[in-house]
Amino acid sequence: MVADVVPVEFPINLMIAVAWHTATHKSNDIVVYNCSTGFHNPLTWGRIEKDGMKSLINYPMSDVMWYPGGGFKSNRLQHRIEVIFYHYLPAYLLDFLARLSGRPPMLVRLYDRAHKAMSVLYYFTTNEWRFISENPIRLMDTMSAEDRRLFYFDVRTIDWQAYLENYSLGTRQFILKDDPSTLPRARKHLRRMYWVKQVARVLVIALFVKVIISGSSAARHLWNMAVGFIFSLLGRLYSGAFSTISNE
């Protein structure tokens, strides 16, 4: 579905231009100006997912606690199952490890807040609208070249890939206060998180294997060794992440 998002400076510039045009070109007609991208330069939620993920990988945030993943789902049940397995089960596990090490649990609480925020968008990500936006194009034809440059609102020229990259960089620098100089270290940390994610996937597969061959004592021994190694690895990574945060 078309997301129909728009960089905020475009509607602001359009409103200024509309105010000028309405004041200088008197008319008895009520003209509607839709500042939307879906008609002239559509961006789908699928592309936001694909290109947005590339941007997060290329410009990772510092000290992420998990490798970025996930995506939009058209099936609500599938969405809820993945939330349980990919969000809350790891969150409860790591919060349990935090309690054992004397640190306050935080991930379950953070996921609760994140899901509450995301629920606001459900209606817009599961529906689509079609806004005709020809009037802004006609308005540009009445403006001088200098005014078009100062009050730019031609959505047809937006490069969505570059926009999503700038969005990730801007979030990193201005919202999370990550200095650009920390990018090399953040990328190195993200590579470690990638392997942690792969190990976690192996653990899930091993769980099913254990159920199948649970009658074997040798299999149980190997299982216990694997679980011990995973818990030790997660504990060290979790402890290291908190140590880095507290040092900063």
C-alpha positions as CSV (number, residue, x, y, z in Angstrom):
1,M,0.0,0.0,0.0
2,V,1.1,3.6,-0.7
3,A,2.3,5.3,2.5
4,D,1.8,8.9,1.2
5,V,4.3,10.4,3.6
6,V,5.8,13.8,2.8
7,P,8.8,15.7,4.2
8,V,7.4,18.4,6.5
9,E,9.0,21.4,4.7
10,F,7.0,20.7,1.6
11,P,3.5,21.4,3.0
12,I,4.9,24.4,5.0
13,N,6.3,25.9,1.8
14,L,3.1,25.1,0.0
15,M,1.0,26.9,2.6
16,I,3.1,30.0,2.3
17,A,2.7,30.0,-1.4
18,V,-1.0,29.4,-1.3
19,A,-1.4,32.3,1.1
20,W,0.4,34.6,-1.3
21,H,-1.5,33.3,-4.3
22,T,-4.9,33.6,-2.5
23,A,-4.1,37.2,-1.5
24,T,-2.9,38.3,-4.9
25,H,-5.3,36.4,-7.2
26,K,-8.8,37.1,-6.0
27,S,-11.3,34.3,-6.8
28,N,-14.8,33.3,-5.7
29,D,-13.8,29.6,-6.0
30,I,-12.5,27.6,-3.1
31,V,-9.3,25.8,-4.3
32,V,-8.1,22.7,-2.5
33,Y,-4.3,22.0,-2.4
34,N,-3.3,18.5,-1.4
35,C,0.3,18.3,-0.5
36,S,0.7,14.5,-0.9
37,T,3.2,12.2,-2.7
38,G,1.0,9.2,-3.5
39,F,-0.3,10.7,-6.8
40,H,3.0,12.0,-8.3
41,N,5.8,10.2,-6.5
42,P,4.3,7.2,-4.6
43,L,6.2,5.5,-1.8
44,T,5.0,2.1,-0.5
45,W,5.3,0.7,3.0
46,G,7.2,-2.1,1.4
47,R,9.8,0.2,0.1
48,I,10.0,2.0,3.4
49,E,10.7,-1.3,5.0
50,K,13.3,-2.3,2.4
51,D,15.2,1.0,2.0
52,G,14.7,2.0,5.6
53,M,16.4,-1.3,6.7
54,K,19.3,-0.6,4.4
55,S,19.7,2.8,6.0
56,L,19.6,1.4,9.5
57,I,22.3,-1.2,8.6
58,N,24.5,1.4,6.9
59,Y,24.1,4.0,9.7
60,P,23.4,2.0,12.9
61,M,22.7,3.6,16.2
62,S,25.3,3.1,18.9
63,D,25.1,0.2,21.3
64,V,22.0,-1.4,19.8
65,M,20.8,-4.4,21.9
66,W,19.6,-6.5,18.9
67,Y,20.2,-6.6,15.2
68,P,17.5,-4.7,13.3
69,G,14.8,-6.8,11.7
70,G,11.0,-7.2,11.3
71,G,8.6,-5.8,8.7
72,F,5.1,-5.1,7.8
73,K,2.6,-8.0,8.0
74,S,-0.8,-8.3,6.3
75,N,-2.0,-10.9,8.7
76,R,-2.7,-9.8,12.3
77,L,-2.2,-13.3,13.8
78,Q,1.2,-13.6,12.2
79,H,2.1,-10.2,13.5
80,R,1.1,-11.1,17.1
81,I,3.0,-14.4,16.9
82,E,6.2,-12.7,15.8
83,V,5.8,-10.0,18.4
84,I,5.7,-12.8,21.1
85,F,8.7,-14.7,19.7
86,Y,10.9,-11.9,18.5
87,H,10.1,-9.2,21.0
88,Y,8.7,-10.4,24.3
89,L,10.5,-13.7,24.7
90,P,14.0,-12.3,24.2
91,A,13.0,-9.2,26.3
92,Y,11.8,-11.4,29.3
93,L,15.0,-13.5,29.0
94,L,17.4,-10.6,29.0
95,D,15.4,-8.9,31.8
96,F,15.8,-12.1,33.8
97,L,19.5,-12.0,33.2
98,A,19.6,-8.4,34.2
99,R,17.9,-9.3,37.5
100,L,20.4,-12.1,38.2
101,S,23.3,-9.6,37.6
102,G,21.8,-7.0,39.9
103,R,20.7,-4.6,37.1
104,P,17.2,-3.2,36.7
105,P,15.1,-4.9,34.0
106,M,14.1,-2.5,31.2
107,L,13.4,-4.3,27.9
108,V,9.8,-5.5,28.5
109,R,8.9,-2.0,29.7
110,L,10.5,-0.5,26.5
111,Y,8.7,-2.9,24.2
112,D,5.4,-2.0,25.9
113,R,6.0,1.6,25.2
114,A,7.1,1.0,21.6
115,H,4.0,-1.2,20.8
116,K,1.7,1.4,22.3
117,A,3.3,4.1,20.0
118,M,3.1,1.8,17.0
119,S,-0.5,1.0,17.6
120,V,-1.3,4.6,16.7
121,L,-0.1,3.9,13.1
122,Y,-2.1,0.7,12.5
123,Y,-5.0,2.4,10.8
124,F,-2.8,4.3,8.4
125,T,-0.5,1.3,7.5
126,T,-3.5,-1.0,6.8
127,N,-5.5,1.5,4.7
128,E,-4.8,3.5,1.5
129,W,-6.1,6.8,0.1
130,R,-5.8,8.6,-3.2
131,F,-5.3,12.3,-3.1
132,I,-5.3,14.2,-6.4
133,S,-2.7,16.9,-6.2
134,E,-2.7,18.8,-9.5
135,N,-3.3,22.3,-8.0
136,P,0.1,22.6,-6.4
137,I,1.7,21.9,-9.8
138,R,-0.5,24.6,-11.4
139,L,0.5,27.0,-8.5
140,M,4.1,26.5,-9.3
141,D,3.5,27.8,-12.8
142,T,2.4,31.1,-11.4
143,M,5.5,31.6,-9.2
144,S,8.8,33.2,-10.2
145,A,11.9,31.1,-10.5
146,E,13.2,32.6,-7.3
147,D,10.0,31.9,-5.3
148,R,10.0,28.4,-6.6
149,R,13.5,28.0,-5.2
150,L,12.8,29.6,-1.8
151,F,9.4,27.9,-1.3
152,Y,10.1,24.6,-2.9
153,F,7.2,22.0,-2.8
154,D,7.5,19.9,-5.9
155,V,7.1,16.4,-4.5
156,R,7.8,14.8,-7.9
157,T,11.6,15.4,-7.3
158,I,11.9,13.7,-3.9
159,D,14.6,10.9,-3.9
160,W,13.1,8.5,-1.4
161,Q,16.2,6.5,-0.9
162,A,18.3,9.6,-0.1
163,Y,15.4,10.9,2.1
164,L,15.4,7.6,4.2
165,E,19.2,7.8,4.5
166,N,19.0,11.4,5.8
167,Y,16.2,10.4,8.1
168,S,18.3,7.7,9.7
169,L,21.3,10.0,10.0
170,G,19.2,12.8,11.4
171,T,17.5,10.5,14.0
172,R,21.0,9.2,15.0
173,Q,22.6,12.6,15.4
174,F,19.8,14.9,16.5
175,I,17.4,12.6,18.4
176,L,19.7,10.0,19.9
177,K,22.7,12.5,20.1
178,D,25.1,10.0,18.5
179,D,28.1,11.9,17.2
180,P,29.0,11.0,13.5
181,S,32.4,9.9,14.7
182,T,30.9,6.9,16.5
183,L,29.7,5.3,13.2
184,P,32.7,2.9,12.8
185,R,32.3,1.6,16.4
186,A,28.5,1.3,15.9
187,R,29.0,-0.7,12.7
188,K,31.5,-3.0,14.5
189,H,29.0,-3.5,17.3
190,L,26.2,-4.2,14.8
191,R,28.2,-7.0,13.2
192,R,28.5,-8.6,16.6
193,M,24.8,-8.3,17.0
194,Y,24.3,-10.0,13.6
195,W,26.1,-13.1,14.9
196,V,24.2,-13.1,18.1
197,K,20.9,-13.1,16.1
198,Q,22.2,-16.1,14.0
199,V,23.1,-18.0,17.2
200,A,19.6,-17.2,18.6
201,R,18.1,-18.7,15.4
202,V,20.2,-21.8,15.8
203,L,18.9,-22.1,19.4
204,V,15.3,-22.0,18.3
205,I,16.0,-24.8,15.7
206,A,17.8,-26.8,18.4
207,L,14.8,-26.5,20.6
208,F,12.7,-28.3,18.1
209,V,15.4,-30.9,17.5
210,K,15.5,-31.5,21.3
211,V,11.8,-32.2,21.4
212,I,12.3,-34.8,18.6
213,I,15.3,-36.6,20.2
214,S,14.5,-35.9,23.8
215,G,14.9,-39.5,24.7
216,S,18.6,-39.5,24.0
217,S,20.9,-38.8,27.0
218,A,23.7,-37.7,24.6
219,A,21.4,-35.2,22.9
220,R,20.4,-33.9,26.3
221,H,24.0,-33.4,27.3
222,L,24.8,-31.5,24.0
223,W,21.6,-29.4,24.5
224,N,22.7,-28.4,28.0
225,M,26.1,-27.4,26.8
226,A,24.6,-25.3,24.0
227,V,22.2,-23.6,26.3
228,G,24.9,-22.9,28.8
229,F,27.1,-21.3,26.0
230,I,24.2,-19.2,24.7
231,F,23.3,-17.9,28.1
232,S,26.9,-17.1,28.8
233,L,27.3,-15.2,25.5
234,L,24.1,-13.3,26.0
235,G,25.0,-12.4,29.5
236,R,28.4,-11.0,28.5
237,L,26.9,-9.0,25.6
238,Y,24.1,-7.7,27.8
239,S,26.6,-6.7,30.5
240,G,28.8,-5.0,28.0
241,A,26.0,-3.0,26.5
242,F,25.0,-1.7,29.9
243,S,28.6,-1.0,30.8
244,T,29.0,1.1,27.6
245,I,25.8,3.0,28.3
246,S,26.8,3.8,31.9
247,N,30.3,4.9,30.8
248,E,28.9,7.3,28.3
